[in-house]
Amino acid sequence: MIAHIDADAFFASALQRKHPDLVGKPLLALGMGGGCVIAASYEAKAKGVKTGMRLSEARKLCRGAIALPSDFDEALLASRQIEQILQNRCPIIQRYSVDEWFLDLKSLPGGLPDNLKYWALELQETVKKSVNLTVSIGIGTSKLLAKMASEYIKPEGVTIVWPNKHQSPSRGRGALQGRPSLLTVDVFLEDRPAAAIPGIGKRRELHTAAKGWKTAYDIAYADKEAVQKLLGRPGLAMQRELLGEMVEKVEVEAAPPKSISRTRSFLPTRDREMVYAHLLHHLTYTMLKMRRAGLATTIVSVWLRSDSYTFDQKESKLPQAADTEEQVLPYIHQCFERLYEHGSKYTQVGLGLYGLNPKGGTQYSLFERPENIKEAENIQEAMDNLHKKYGRESIKRGAAMAVTSAKKPHLGIIE
């Protein structure tokens, strides 16, 4: 079982902790620049204020709200204090963000607690007394379920999602906030809208609803091919996690990535060169990130999304592990050519590098000469040095010039 610990209204609560006179008042914690609400007290949330809302809009909903710049030093101190409590209890802990943590409960001294409800409530009480902040806790058999469960009842909620084979003592929401709610996976998913799934959100919810997928349950049990077409390869992993399978483990330290991907949206266009230029930008970004991690890829994947939100994807398996753009580019180009349809309008292009392995000890293909690979590596190393010294935009391929940055000059063009 995995627990997700989520500090309630974190940046607003950190301000209230430092300034007790703000407790119980509608408070808006602002981000850099002061124009956006990054956290709101529950008094402000009760008026409809949401995280990410513009300050002007929040003031219309909650007249008389107190708006203050977030105190990032105080928030960081509180974060460290909460994390220390968690580390003292659980050996396997992963910081997900400044106010969120995953815990592998099987690693607890003595193993998985017999009474998870009591364990969670006792942890909440310790954090509240020691740090003067509240946390909500979600528990499930996957990280995705645990994270969704921590949002189920706020603030100071405890929600435990059991595998379907278990019969939970209660169904539906807990009667009181701060009291645990126990549900089976199916019951929980039926009560969660599609937008409650991280990565779906309100915008994608419109498209999932068009498929008839209105709840998390609908997506979890939807046809796999349809899910992949709409949400891509990550959508299949999402389905497995929704049903309680632990696809991603709790990592104590940052483990080498299993994949590296990048995607960007743009205004609908039929301009093939523009779409391909975006893809080449992704190539530079993902390859640089992969090489810095000392990895090489064995599978490349390209996907396109049309203005009708139709998603299509092609992948190619490389004959050997590769870590240079020169080696990978032909396979990416091949995928793109198989995907692109002239006359269609596209709004997004993405690139994924999969099957990542530590670089070194490469078994050369019978069809590729080692001296050619060495030349590609020398070119890539020179490019890496320029990127490091002058930035990622300093040098790019000629075909990528259709998408330019106004911020930095380009030192050269690679044909």
Secondary structure per residue as TSV (DSSP state, phi and psi in degrees):
chain	resnum	aa	ss	phi	psi
A	1	M	-	360.0	146.5
A	2	I	E	-120.2	138.5
A	3	A	E	-110.1	140.2
A	4	H	E	-114.9	120.4
A	5	I	E	-102.5	123.6
A	6	D	E	-128.3	115.2
A	7	A	E	-68.3	133.3
A	8	D	T	-77.6	129.1
A	9	A	T	42.2	55.0
A	10	F	H	-55.4	-57.0
A	11	F	H	-67.8	-33.8
A	12	A	H	-69.2	-41.2
A	13	S	H	-66.1	-34.5
A	14	A	H	-65.1	-38.0
A	15	L	H	-65.1	-41.8
A	16	Q	H	-67.3	-32.7
A	17	R	H	-65.0	-40.3
A	18	K	H	-77.5	-30.5
A	19	H	-	-124.5	84.8
A	20	P	G	-56.4	-22.7
A	21	D	G	-67.5	-13.1
A	22	L	G	-87.7	-10.5
A	23	V	T	-62.9	133.3
A	24	G	T	85.9	0.4
A	25	K	S	-109.1	153.5
A	26	P	-	-69.3	113.0
A	27	L	E	-123.5	136.0
A	28	L	E	-116.2	116.4
A	29	A	E	-91.2	123.3
A	30	L	E	-100.1	151.3
A	31	G	-	-87.0	-171.5
A	32	M	T	-57.8	131.6
A	33	G	T	94.1	-23.4
A	34	G	S	80.3	4.4
A	35	G	S	-97.2	-4.0
A	36	C	B	-131.8	139.5
A	37	V	E	-86.4	117.4
A	38	I	E	-99.2	-11.4
A	39	A	E	-162.6	146.3
A	40	A	E	-132.8	141.2
A	41	S	-	-65.6	162.7
A	42	Y	H	-69.1	-20.5
A	43	E	H	-67.6	-37.7
A	44	A	H	-76.0	-36.9
A	45	K	H	-62.4	-33.0
A	46	A	T	-63.2	-20.2
A	47	K	T	-93.1	0.9
A	48	G	T	103.9	2.0
A	49	V	-	-71.5	136.0
A	50	K	-	-126.2	154.8
A	51	T	T	-61.5	136.8
A	52	G	T	89.7	-4.7
A	53	M	-	-74.7	145.6
A	54	R	B	-65.8	144.8
A	55	L	H	-58.6	-40.8
A	56	S	H	-61.1	-40.0
A	57	E	H	-70.3	-39.0
A	58	A	H	-63.7	-38.5
A	59	R	H	-65.9	-32.9
A	60	K	H	-66.7	-37.0
A	61	L	H	-78.0	-35.4
A	62	C	S	-127.3	83.0
A	63	R	T	-68.7	136.1
A	64	G	T	88.9	2.9
A	65	A	-	-66.5	145.4
A	66	I	E	-92.4	120.9
A	67	A	E	-109.0	123.9
A	68	L	E	-135.3	149.0
A	69	P	E	-63.1	141.5
A	70	S	-	-65.0	142.3
A	71	D	-	-96.2	93.5
A	72	F	H	-69.5	-29.9
A	73	D	H	-66.2	-44.1
A	74	E	H	-65.6	-39.9
A	75	A	H	-64.7	-41.1
A	76	L	H	-65.7	-39.4
A	77	L	H	-62.0	-45.9
A	78	A	H	-62.5	-40.4
A	79	S	H	-60.3	-45.0
A	80	R	H	-64.6	-36.5
A	81	Q	H	-67.2	-41.9
A	82	I	H	-64.5	-44.7
A	83	E	H	-62.1	-36.1
A	84	Q	H	-63.2	-40.8
A	85	I	H	-62.3	-43.8
A	86	L	H	-65.7	-41.0
A	87	Q	H	-65.4	-32.9
A	88	N	H	-69.4	-17.7
A	89	R	H	-105.7	-31.9
A	90	C	-	-132.9	123.2
A	91	P	S	-67.9	-34.2
A	92	I	S	-105.1	103.6
A	93	I	E	-136.4	139.4
A	94	Q	E	-125.8	122.0
A	95	R	E	-76.7	120.3
A	96	Y	E	-91.6	-35.2
A	97	S	E	-159.4	-173.4
A	98	V	T	-64.8	-21.5
A	99	D	T	-128.3	20.3
A	100	E	E	-139.9	142.1
A	101	W	E	-143.5	146.7
A	102	F	E	-107.5	139.7
A	103	L	E	-125.3	136.0
A	104	D	E	-90.3	103.6
A	105	L	G	-69.6	-19.4
A	106	K	G	-69.6	-17.3
A	107	S	G	-88.6	-1.8
A	108	L	S	-61.5	143.3
A	109	P	T	-54.5	124.8
A	110	G	T	91.1	-2.6
A	111	G	S	84.7	-168.7
A	112	L	S	-62.8	126.6
A	113	P	-	-59.8	144.1
A	114	D	S	-66.3	-34.0
A	115	N	-	-119.2	91.7
A	116	L	H	-66.1	-32.0
A	117	K	H	-61.3	-48.3
A	118	Y	H	-63.8	-42.4
A	119	W	H	-58.8	-45.1
A	120	A	H	-67.0	-44.1
A	121	L	H	-65.0	-37.9
A	122	E	H	-67.3	-38.1
A	123	L	H	-64.9	-43.3
A	124	Q	H	-57.6	-43.6
A	125	E	H	-64.4	-39.6
A	126	T	H	-64.1	-45.4
A	127	V	H	-62.8	-42.0
A	128	K	H	-64.0	-42.6
A	129	K	H	-73.4	-38.1
A	130	S	H	-84.8	-35.5
A	131	V	H	-112.2	-15.8
A	132	N	S	64.2	36.1
A	133	L	-	-136.0	158.3
A	134	T	-	-107.6	152.5
A	135	V	E	-131.3	151.7
A	136	S	E	-107.5	146.6
A	137	I	E	-127.9	129.3
A	138	G	E	-117.4	138.8
A	139	I	E	-129.6	131.6
A	140	G	E	-159.4	-179.7
A	141	T	S	-89.0	-2.9
A	142	S	S	-137.1	160.6
A	143	K	H	-64.5	-38.4
A	144	L	H	-65.2	-45.1
A	145	L	H	-62.2	-42.4
A	146	A	H	-62.8	-42.3
A	147	K	H	-65.8	-44.0
A	148	M	H	-64.5	-35.9
A	149	A	H	-66.6	-34.0
A	150	S	H	-68.3	-19.2
A	151	E	T	-91.7	-7.1
A	152	Y	T	-66.2	-43.3
A	153	I	S	-128.7	122.7
A	154	K	T	-134.6	146.6
A	155	P	T	-84.2	173.6
A	156	E	T	54.4	38.0
A	157	G	-	-89.8	155.1
A	158	V	E	-132.4	119.0
A	159	T	E	-128.6	127.4
A	160	I	E	-116.8	124.0
A	161	V	E	-108.5	113.8
A	162	W	E	-93.2	154.0
A	163	P	-	-57.0	153.4
A	164	N	T	-58.2	-27.3
A	165	K	T	-69.8	-18.1
A	166	H	S	-86.2	147.7
A	167	Q	-	-100.3	108.2
A	168	S	-	-74.3	148.0
A	169	P	S	-65.8	-23.5
A	170	S	-	-140.0	155.6
A	171	R	-	-122.9	149.5
A	172	G	S	79.9	-173.8
A	173	R	S	-67.0	150.7
A	174	G	-	-63.4	150.9
A	175	A	S	-67.9	-32.4
A	176	L	S	-130.7	144.9
A	177	Q	T	-66.6	146.6
A	178	G	T	85.5	-8.5
A	179	R	S	-104.6	143.5
A	180	P	E	-69.6	147.1
A	181	S	E	-119.7	129.1
A	182	L	E	-113.6	126.6
A	183	L	E	-141.2	155.0
A	184	T	E	-82.0	163.8
A	185	V	H	-55.1	-50.3
A	186	D	H	-62.4	-42.7
A	187	V	H	-63.3	-42.2
A	188	F	H	-63.4	-47.3
A	189	L	H	-66.4	-34.2
A	190	E	H	-64.3	-26.7
A	191	D	T	-94.8	3.8
A	192	R	S	-112.6	125.0
A	193	P	B	-67.5	158.9
A	194	A	G	-56.2	-35.9
A	195	A	G	-65.1	-16.3
A	196	A	G	-76.7	-11.2
A	197	I	S	-80.6	122.2
A	198	P	T	-55.0	129.3
A	199	G	T	101.2	-15.5
A	200	I	T	-92.3	-65.7
A	201	G	H	68.4	179.0
A	202	K	H	-67.5	-36.2
A	203	R	H	-68.7	-48.6
A	204	R	H	-72.9	-21.5
A	205	E	H	-59.5	-32.5
A	206	L	H	-61.3	-38.1
A	207	H	H	-80.2	-35.5
A	208	T	H	-68.2	-35.9
A	209	A	H	-64.6	-34.7
A	210	A	H	-64.1	-24.5
A	211	K	T	-85.8	-5.4
A	212	G	T	90.2	9.2
A	213	W	-	-96.4	93.3
A	214	K	-	-98.1	-22.2
A	215	T	B	-121.1	166.8
A	216	A	H	-61.8	-32.5
A	217	Y	H	-61.9	-43.0
A	218	D	H	-60.4	-42.6
A	219	I	H	-70.2	-39.4
A	220	A	H	-60.3	-36.2
A	221	Y	T	-107.3	12.7
A	222	A	S	-73.1	161.0
A	223	D	-	-58.5	130.8
A	224	K	H	-62.6	-40.5
A	225	E	H	-63.8	-39.7
A	226	A	H	-66.5	-39.4
A	227	V	H	-64.7	-44.7
A	228	Q	H	-65.5	-36.2
A	229	K	H	-65.6	-36.8
A	230	L	H	-87.3	-40.7
A	231	L	H	-112.2	-4.2
A	232	G	-	79.1	-172.6
A	233	R	H	-57.7	-40.5
A	234	P	H	-60.3	-23.9
A	235	G	H	-63.7	-33.7
A	236	L	H	-70.0	-39.5
A	237	A	H	-65.1	-37.1
A	238	M	H	-60.3	-44.6
A	239	Q	H	-57.3	-46.5
A	240	R	H	-62.8	-41.2
A	241	E	H	-68.3	-37.2
A	242	L	H	-60.2	-35.0
A	243	L	T	-86.3	6.3
A	244	G	T	98.3	3.2
A	245	E	-	-80.7	133.4
A	246	M	-	-82.6	89.7
A	247	V	-	-76.6	-41.1
A	248	E	S	-116.9	124.0
A	249	K	-	-83.8	162.7
A	250	V	-	-75.3	121.1
A	251	E	-	-103.4	124.7
A	252	V	S	-67.7	-45.9
A	253	E	S	-118.7	163.1
A	254	A	-	-66.0	105.4
A	255	A	-	-79.1	155.6
A	256	P	-	-56.2	136.1
A	257	P	-	-63.9	145.5
A	258	K	S	-84.0	-20.4
A	259	S	-	-155.8	158.0
A	260	I	E	-134.4	127.6
A	261	S	E	-140.9	163.3
A	262	R	E	-152.8	139.1
A	263	T	E	-144.2	148.1
A	264	R	E	-141.4	145.4
A	265	S	E	-100.7	155.2
A	266	F	E	-151.2	172.4
A	267	L	E	-65.0	145.8
A	268	P	E	-51.6	130.9
A	269	T	E	-146.6	148.1
A	270	R	-	-101.4	1.3
A	271	D	-	-74.3	103.7
A	272	R	H	-60.5	-42.0
A	273	E	H	-62.7	-37.0
A	274	M	H	-65.7	-45.4
A	275	V	H	-63.2	-43.6
A	276	Y	H	-66.6	-34.5
A	277	A	H	-62.1	-41.2
A	278	H	H	-61.0	-40.4
A	279	L	H	-62.2	-40.6
A	280	L	H	-67.4	-33.3
A	281	H	H	-60.9	-43.8
A	282	H	H	-61.4	-37.2
A	283	L	H	-61.4	-47.7
A	284	T	H	-60.2	-45.5
A	285	Y	H	-63.6	-51.0
A	286	T	H	-69.3	-38.7
A	287	M	H	-67.5	-39.6
A	288	L	H	-63.7	-43.8
A	289	K	H	-64.9	-40.3
A	290	M	H	-66.4	-43.7
A	291	R	H	-66.8	-35.9
A	292	R	H	-64.7	-25.6
A	293	A	T	-88.3	0.5
A	294	G	T	69.8	35.5
A	295	L	E	-118.2	165.9
A	296	A	E	-135.5	152.3
A	297	T	E	-106.2	151.9
A	298	T	E	-120.3	-12.1
A	299	I	E	-138.1	131.7
A	300	V	E	-116.5	145.9
A	301	S	E	-137.0	135.6
A	302	V	E	-123.3	138.6
A	303	W	E	-135.7	150.6
A	304	L	E	-128.1	146.6
A	305	R	E	-126.1	129.2
A	306	S	E	-85.9	172.8
A	307	D	T	-70.4	-12.4
A	308	S	T	-92.3	10.5
A	309	Y	-	67.9	21.4
A	310	T	-	-79.3	131.3
A	311	F	E	-111.3	132.0
A	312	D	E	-137.2	146.9
A	313	Q	E	-143.7	140.8
A	314	K	E	-132.3	145.1
A	315	E	E	-133.6	159.2
A	316	S	E	-137.5	134.1
A	317	K	E	-92.0	127.0
A	318	L	E	-78.5	150.1
A	319	P	E	-68.1	-19.8
A	320	Q	E	-158.6	162.6
A	321	A	E	-61.5	137.0
A	322	A	E	-133.2	146.4
A	323	D	-	-136.6	22.7
A	324	T	S	-126.4	151.7
A	325	E	H	-63.1	-36.9
A	326	E	H	-61.7	-36.8
A	327	Q	H	-73.6	-36.9
A	328	V	H	-86.4	-32.3
A	329	L	H	-53.7	-43.6
A	330	P	H	-59.3	-35.1
A	331	Y	H	-75.5	-34.5
A	332	I	H	-67.2	-43.1
A	333	H	H	-62.2	-39.8
A	334	Q	H	-62.7	-44.3
A	335	C	H	-61.3	-43.3
A	336	F	H	-62.1	-44.1
A	337	E	H	-63.2	-35.2
A	338	R	H	-72.0	-23.8
A	339	L	H	-91.7	-43.0
A	340	Y	-	-68.4	130.9
A	341	E	-	-117.4	119.7
A	342	H	T	-62.4	136.4
A	343	G	T	96.9	-19.5
A	344	S	-	-81.2	149.2
A	345	K	-	-97.1	134.4
A	346	Y	E	-119.9	147.1
A	347	T	E	-121.8	-6.3
A	348	Q	E	-158.9	143.7
A	349	V	E	-136.7	141.8
A	350	G	E	-137.4	158.1
A	351	L	E	-136.7	134.4
A	352	G	E	-128.4	139.0
A	353	L	E	-110.9	121.8
A	354	Y	E	-124.9	174.1
A	355	G	S	59.8	44.2
A	356	L	-	-75.6	136.4
A	357	N	E	-136.2	155.5
A	358	P	E	-57.0	137.9
A	359	K	S	-69.5	146.8
A	360	G	S	118.8	153.1
A	361	G	-	63.9	32.5
A	362	T	-	-67.1	131.8
A	363	Q	-	-89.2	108.6
A	364	Y	-	-66.5	143.1
A	365	S	-	-69.8	148.7
A	366	L	T	-64.8	-19.4
A	367	F	T	-102.3	6.1
A	368	E	S	-130.9	129.9
A	369	R	-	-80.9	133.6
A	370	P	H	-55.9	-35.3
A	371	E	H	-66.9	-31.6
A	372	N	H	-68.0	-39.1
A	373	I	H	-64.9	-41.4
A	374	K	H	-62.6	-40.6
A	375	E	H	-63.1	-41.5
A	376	A	H	-63.0	-38.6
A	377	E	H	-66.3	-38.8
A	378	N	H	-64.4	-42.3
A	379	I	H	-62.8	-44.5
A	380	Q	H	-63.9	-39.8
A	381	E	H	-64.1	-39.8
A	382	A	H	-63.7	-41.0
A	383	M	H	-64.5	-41.7
A	384	D	H	-59.4	-41.6
A	385	N	H	-64.6	-40.4
A	386	L	H	-66.8	-40.9
A	387	H	H	-61.7	-41.8
A	388	K	H	-66.0	-39.7
A	389	K	H	-80.5	-39.7
A	390	Y	H	-117.0	-3.5
A	391	G	-	103.8	161.0
A	392	R	T	-65.4	-25.3
A	393	E	T	-86.5	1.0
A	394	S	S	-70.2	-29.3
A	395	I	E	-144.5	136.9
A	396	K	E	-153.7	165.5
A	397	R	E	-73.2	150.0
A	398	G	G	-56.5	-38.4
A	399	A	G	-68.2	-16.9
A	400	A	G	-87.2	-4.7
A	401	M	G	-70.3	-11.5
A	402	A	G	-65.4	-23.0
A	403	V	S	-116.9	107.5
A	404	T	-	-116.4	160.2
A	405	S	-	-107.8	132.9
A	406	A	S	-84.0	-5.1
A	407	K	S	-84.6	-35.6
A	408	K	S	-131.3	141.8
A	409	P	-	-73.8	155.7
A	410	H	-	-99.1	129.7
A	411	L	-	-82.1	-22.0
A	412	G	E	-169.6	169.4
A	413	I	E	-128.1	132.2
A	414	I	E	-100.3	121.7
A	415	E	-	-87.9	360.0
